[in-house]
Amino acid sequence: MKECQQNNGQIKKYITLEKFSKPFVPHITSNKTYRYLLAHNRESEYKATQYYITFRFQTELQKIRGYQYQILTPTAVASTIKAKNYIKTISFDKTQDNFVEKWLDQVFSEALQIRDDNKLADDVPQRYEVHVIGFDCLKSATTLIFKNIKSMKYEIIDRPGSRSCPIHIIVKSTDNSIHLKSIDAKSYVSANMELDDFLRDIGKVELSDDIIRQSQLLLSAIDNRINDYIPYHIDLLQNTSLAKLSCLKKYAFAYKNFNISSCYDPIDNSNPYDLTLEYWKSKVNSYNEQDKRKKRRIDHNIQYDDYEYFHDIFLTQRCHMCQARFTYDNQPTLDRTDNNKSHTKTNVLPCCLYCNNLPMTISNQEVYDSLRNDIVGEKYKDFRLCNKKNVWKHHMANTFLTDKQISENCFIVELEKKRCSCSTPLQVAYFT
């Protein structure tokens, strides 16, 4: 509009937009349903996935002909279906022929109602998988379920993650359009939490050894975890990573007072920052001292003679991180692009003090406690470069998964994912 006004009201075909940083809102952009409703001023219609199916297997070790070791085989399975208007429990055991397949047939049949109960308006984009949730189950799901199915009407269409530890498993049937998404409730708690702890501490229920009762008790614990994220418009069951959930909650809290219908044009009446020679000399000395303490070379560092160059930069350029202009209320500094190198002229960019002092601290106790509970248990892939001798050692270890030869005496070995603990402060871990 300003460009057209300056052009006597004539439309200009080409204009240069001001460079403002794009807001980072993963709790909105990663959720296509909430993003659509927010953009169309229909936020009140949003609801998280609240209807699903739980399952528990009962197993035993059996000696099977052709196998050297005993094999884990299912002896019974139970599921509880949580629909909008009812809660229903089903169970099957080895006294019935092909009981695993019969159970899966029943789950697919019940999933039709679950999908309808979770559905929003027809014009709202959303994911339609029906969630089937167990606890510490995905490692053995393929063995217990799909190796005991004789028909060919079921197919795994998505199975991200390693062979021994998938993130989720999506199964489709040729009989209907339903997709079942098997996920592990253990993904939403710390790595060392067992089923009894999950039911007692999260679900607040009395424990039981019966798998039918356990499938029912899982509802309370899972519902409590879902409700923890509903105030932030985060759909728990659409995310299977504690780190991602914590990130989404952090930004959702930061935007809790955001109103898409309001005007947030920045009003900045502060005077531009005018760098003085005296202040510049003090900054040069400070940068040299920093590099000396870190035992970095300073012979090519910025100097007093660079005053005019950086004086003009601070007047004409913006912070390379947040694109804010430099004023006396937002003073400039220099940020190294490569932290392993010194403060040389080619290794620094203008940056405001606020951005350069990250990581920031968490001032809200509620956010701190919430993030602290979610920081544990994330898993990472472990790849090693090994020679032939070390590959053999890893083959003999319980953590070995796969290997690939890349040269005559060099192999890439993938090991079992490890549960990681981190001594890094919470502020550093989540705000950098």
FENBELJO-V302135 format. One record per helix or strand of 3 or more residues. SS is the DSSP state (a for helix, b for strand). FROM is the first residue (numbers start at 0). LEN is the number of residues. Records with the same first field share a line. If there is no record, write none. Layout:
SS->FROM-LEN  FROM-LEN
This chain:
a->1-5  25-4  31-8  42-3  98-20  137-7  145-3  184-4  194-8  210-20  235-3  241-13  276-17  303-13  344-3  352-4  364-10  387-8  425-5
b->51-11  70-12  86-7  129-5  153-5  168-5  178-6  331-5  347-5  378-8  399-8  409-10
